[in-house]
Amino acid sequence: MNDLAAGAPANEAQSAGSSITHRIAHYIVDTPYAAIPAASLNAAKRFMLDTLAVAWAGSDAPGCHEAHALLVDEGGRADSSAWAYGGGRLPAMSAAFINGMTSAALDYDGIGSGASVHVNITVLPAALAMAERLHASGKDFLSAFVIGADLTYRLAAAADLPNAGFHYVPIYGVFGAAAACARLMKLSVLETRHALGIAFMQASGTQQANIDPSLSKRMMSAFAARAGVHAALLAQRGITGPAQAIEGKFGLFKMYQGGKAALLLDELGSRFDNVLGSIKMYPSCGANHTTIAGTLDLIRQYDLTADDVLSVDVTMPPYAARLVGNAYDPSGDAQVAAQFSVRYTIACLLVRRRLGLAEIQEDAARDTEINRHVGKINVHIDETQKGTRGPIVLRMRTQTHGEIATRAEHVPGSVEAPVSDAEIQQKFDECFRLGVRPLDSARIRMLTQRVHACEAIDDIYLFLKDII
């Protein structure tokens, strides 16, 4: 049983004024910009660039254009930018939604290193939309982004294992999005606590969208980003939410996923865990990435061809197998099916020796040459492993080399397996040159410079001026 749901009496420590949720509200409101270390500010900028880049590339992914068109048709206040689309502005809630969706569409966004949660695709869309609406300063925006991202990561890191099937992005990201918006709006501690409670009332989303590949998967961050904006705006108008949204009898950790208060609150306000993220090097579910690393290692080491490989056995933790270990079926939403299938991942690598943006397009997902090799790939589950992305063990039976094998533990781009700045910049440049409104070199350079100098901007409303 988790320590927040252990049945402690409702004494002074559990009263509304000193509850876990209330302490978090104090942290959101009271933490000064000066308390945030340079490493956390720099990490925020790096993840901001990464999120903007993948959102640009994802703007023409299936479902995104249709969602944007609906929001434009609905209309409303001209508050905030739809990053990659240009043109007129949208209400902050609508902008947060479409930017959250395009950021997630290619599954190319950063993920927590140690906690399986996509932090930035929910918090950044909400924070930037609200900052534009309020004409906030760069410092105010940046501190809100860091605090919202830190809270999201902490919630995921505090979660008990095994994962019960809820998707961490919407059930934890909605709190981070609401926190960032409440901070920007300069809500009181009590109003901020209400915003967290209202956010909790909107927390939802499960891994069924991964198991049944559908476009709704790429909207979970969008729903949470929009809900975070909405929660803060409602709280500002005097709407109240449950005081113990996180630790209450029917709160987050009791009803959704158990959690540990000590981990959630450890060094709160002095340690900022937004730094604990990894930039994805492949546009595919993070549960595929150790397999990608292992497969590429064997392909390069033995100069393998697809036809040389007779069979492949990949053994992975239960969590990873649940997300990517199912049968591959591209007959419906082909792109989503490709992103969430370890069988497609391995077959694609054997045929094309890479897994980039071209390899998750519909023509690749349905490529008969790739699909010809899917059937030779077998997935096994190691019930003793509790990780989310590894370790994996890969065994191949080949005509030329007999049986070969490798073990991969870490995701490329993570703290444990870093990649070079040049590789990351190459990803950014490729992504910004794609999508509905590709950027040229001059605009990419301008956008990059603005992100790096974000704290010096007087009015975030002008952040994308002359870029879109």
N, C-alpha and C positions, 0 to 999 in steps of 0.2 A: 504494500500500500504506500502511495506517495505521502510525503510529510505534510502536504497541504490538505490532505483529505483524511487525516488520521483520527478525526473525531475529537479534536481538542475543544474544550468548552468555550462558549462565546464570551470570553472575559475581555478585559481592557485591551489586551494585545490583538484581539480580533474585532474590536469595535471599528465602526466605519472610519473614524478619524485616524486610526493607526494601522489600518489593514495593509496587506501587501499592495493592493491596487492603489491605495492612497499614497503609500510611500513612492510608488512609481510615478504617480502624478506630481509629487513634490520634485522628483528628479527631473521630470520633463520641464517643469516651470522654472526651477531654481538653478539649474546647472548653467554657469556662465560660459560664454564663448571661450574665455581665457583658460577655462579648465580643460578644454579639449586639446589633446596633444597634437603636434604637427603630423605625427604618423597617421592619426585618425583622419585629419583633414585631407592629407594627401591621398589616403586610401579612398575617401569619399569622392575625390576628383577623378581618380582612376576608374572607379566603378561607375561614376556618372558618365564618363566618356564611353565606357564599354556598353552601358545600357542604351545610351543615345545611338551608338553605332548599330547595335543589333535591332533597335527599333526602326532605324532607317531601312535596313535591309528587309525587315519583316513587314513593312508597310503595304507591300503588295502580295503578301502571303494569303492563302485562301481564308476567307471570312473577314479579313481586316478592312478591305475596301467597302464591303457591305455594311459593316458595323459603323464605319466612319460616315457613310452616306446617310444612314439612319439618324445619327446624331446631328448632322448638318440639317437634315430635314426637320428635326424636332426644334432646332433653333434655340434661342435663349440669350443670356448675357454674353457679351464678347469679353470674357475674362482671360482666357488662357489658350496657349498654342497647342494645336495638334501637330507635334514636332515635325514629322516627316511629310506632312501633307501641304503645308503652307496655306495660303488663302486666309479666310476669316477665322477669328478666334471662336472658341466654344465656351459655354459655362464651365466652371472649374471641375465640377463633377464629371461632365462629359469628356473634358480633356484628359482627366486622370484615367477614365475608362479606356479611351482609345490608345493612349500612350502606354498604359499597362498591358493592353492586348498586343500591340505591335512589338513591345519589348519581349514578350513571352513567345511570340508566334513561331520563331525558328528554334526555340529551345537552345539558344546560343548564349544566353545571359549567364552571369556569374552565379555561383552557388556557394553556400557556406562550406568552409573547410573544417569538417568536424561535426557540424550540425547540418542535416540535410534540409536546407531551406533556401529558396531563392529570395533573397532579401530585397535587392534593389529594384526589381521590376514592379514592386508594389509601392515601396516608400518613395522612390524618386518621382514617379508620375504624380502622386498625391502632393508631395512637398513642392515640386516645381509649379504645378497648377495653382496651388494656394498662394505661393510666393508671387506669381504673376498677378493674380487677382488682387493682392494686397499692395502691389508695388513695393515689395519687401527689399531690403538690402541684401547683397551677396552674403554678408556675414550671418544675417538672420536666417537666410535660406540654408546655408551650409551647416550651421549648428543644428537646425531642425532635421536636416537629412541625416546627419551623424547620429543624433539621439534616436530618431525613429528606426534607423537601421540597427543600432545597438540593441534596442529593445526587442526587435524582431528576432535577432540572432540569439539573444539571451533566452527568450521563451522557447525557441527550438532546442537550444543546448540543454535546457533544464528538463526537457520532456523525458518521461520514463520510456524505456524500451520493453517490448517491441512496439513499433508503430501500429496503432489500432486500425489504420486504414484511412484516417483523415489526411488531407493534403495540407502540409504545413504552410504553404504559401497563403491561402486564404484564412486559415484559422489563427495564424500568428501575425501575418503581414497586415491584417486589418488593424491590429493594435499599433503597429509601427506607423502605419499611414495616419491614423487618428492622432497619435502622439506628435508627429511632425507638424500636422495642421494646427493642432491646439497650441503648440509652441509658437508657430508663426503668427497666429491670431492673438497671442499674448493673453490667453485665457487664464483665469485664476486656477489655483490648485483644485478647488471644488469643481469648477467647470470642466477642467481637464479630466478629473476622475469621472464625471458624467460622460464625457466624450468617450472614454475607454469603455464605460458600461454600455453606451449606445453602440459602439463598435462591436462589442461582444454579441449583442442582439442580432448582428448581421453576419457573424462568423459562420461560414459553411464551406463545404467542398471536400470531396473524397477522391481517392485514387481510382475510383471506378472510371473516371474520364481517361485514365492512362490505360486501364485494362480493356475498355471498349473505346478504341481510338476514335476521337471525335473532336471537332473544332472547339467544343466547350472547354477542352483542356487549356487552350491558350487564353481563355477568358477568366480564369480563376484569379489571376493577379489583377485583372481589370475590375472585377467585382469588388475585390478587397480595397483597391485604391479609391474607387468611387465611394465605397462605404466609409472609408476613413475620412474623406472630405466631408461627406454628409453628416457623419457623427459629430465632427467638430462644429459645423455650422448649426446643427440642432442644439448642441450644448450651449452655444453662444446665445441662442434665443430662449434659454431657460428650460429646455427639455432635460429631464433627469434620466439617469441610467442606474443600474444596480451598483451599489457601493463596493461590493466584493466580487467583481466580475471574474477575477482570476482565481481566487481562493475560496469562494463561497460554497455553500452546500450544493448548489447546482451551478457552480461556476465552471470556468474553462477547464481547470485541471481535474475537476470531479467528473464532468460530463463528457469531455472530449478525450483528452490525453493526460494521464497523470504527470506530475512535475514536482521538482524539488526546489523549495523556496531558497535554500542556501545557494544553489547554483544561479538562480535567477537574480538574487540580490547581491551576490559576491562583488565587492568593490564597485557597487553601483555609483556612478558619478565620478569615479576616479580611473576606472579602466573602461575602455570603449572597444567593444568586440566587433565593430564594423570592419576592423582590419582583418578579421578572420574569414576572408572570402577567397575564392579562386576564380580566375577568369577562364572561361571555357575555351578550349581550342578546337572543339568540334560541335557542330549544330545538331546535337543529339542529346537524349536524356542522360543525365550525369551517371546513371547506373550502367551506361554502356561504356564509359570512358576508360576504365581500367582494362576492359576487354579490347578496346581500340588500341591501347598502348601495347598490350600483349600480342595482339594479332600483327600489328605493324612490326614489332620486334622480330617475330618469327619469319614474316615475309622478307624482311631485309636481311636477316641473318642467313637464310637458306635460299634466297632468291626464288621464292615460291611462285608458281602459277596456280590459277584456280583449278585447272584440270589435274594438276599434280596431287592435289589434296583429295584424299578419298573420303575422309570423315573428320569431323571436328567435335570434340566434347569440351564444353565449357562448364565449370563448376563455380557457382557463385552463392553469396549469402541469400537467405530467404527474401529479404526486403528487395534486393535488386532483381531477383527472379520474378517477384510479384509484378514489378513494373515493366520489365523488358523481356521476360522469359516465355511469354505466351506465343502461340502459333502466329506466324506472319500472314496477314491477310490485307493486301493493298486494294481490295475491290471497293472499299468505301472511301474514307478519307486517307488517300494514299500517303500524303506527306506525313501526317501524324503517325500512321502505321509504321513508316520507315524510321521515324525519330524514336519510337518506343519499341523497337525489336532488336534484340541482340542477334537473332538469326539473320536479319537483313544486314545488320552492321558487319558481321563477319563475312557474309557472302559478298557484299559490296567491296570490302577491303581486298578480298581475294581477287576480284575481277578488276577493280579500278586502282587499287593500291592507295586510296585516299578516301576520306569522308569529309567533304567540304559542302558548301552551299549547293553546288550543282548536284550533289549526290542525294539531297533530300527533296529535289523537285519531283513532280509527278512522273515525268518520263523515266527518271532513274528508278523510282520506287516500283514502277511497273516493268522495268527492263527485263526482257525474257532471259538474257544472258546472266544477269544477277540472280534472278529468281530460280534459274536452273540449279543453282548451288545451295539454295536455302534448305532443301530437304536433307542435306548431308550433315547438318548441324544439330547437335543434341545438347539440351540444357539439363544440368543436374544441380541439385540444391544441397549445400552443406549446412545442415541445421545448427552446427556448432558455431557458425560465424554470425556475429551480431552487427557487422558493419552495414552501411548503406550502399557503398559503391565498390567495396573490395574487402578482402583480397579475392581474386579470381584465379583459377588454375585452368590453363588452356592446353589441351592435348590434341595433336593432329596426327592422323595416320596418312602417310604420303607414299607415293610410288617410288620416289627417288631417294628419300632420306629415312625411310622407315617411320617409326613413331618419334615425334618431337614434342617438346612441352616447354611451357614457361609459366611463371607465376607473376602476377602484377598486383601491387597493393595500393598504389597511389595514383590519383588523377593528374594527368599533365596540366600544369597551370596552377596547381595547389601549392600551399606552403611547403609541402614535403617534396614536391616535384616541380620546381619553378621552371618557367620558360623565359626566354630573353625578352628584353624590351622591344627588340626589333621584330620578334615574332608577334608580339601583342599589337604593335603599331601596324604591322602588315594586315592583321585581322581588322583593325579599325578602318584602315584605308579601303579595304575591299568592301566592307559593309556600307560605309558612307557613300560609295559609288553605285549603290544598288537602290532598289525600292521605287516608290512613286515619283520622287523628286531627287534624283542622284545629285550629290554635291561634287563640284570640281575641286581641284587641289587647293585653290585659293580659299574656298569656303571651308574646306576641311581644316586648313591651317588656322583660319579665323576662329572657328568653333573650338578647336583645341586650345588656342591661346586664351579664349574667354573662360573655358573651364578651369584652366590652371591659375587664372587670376580672378577666380570667382569672388573671393572675399572683397575685392576692390570695387565691385560693381555697386553703384548707388541704387539702381532700380532694376530688379530682375525682369520686369515687364519688357525690357529692351534686350534681354539676353540673346534672343534669336533674330534681332533686327539685322537686315541685309544678308541673312543666311537662308531664310525661307521666304 
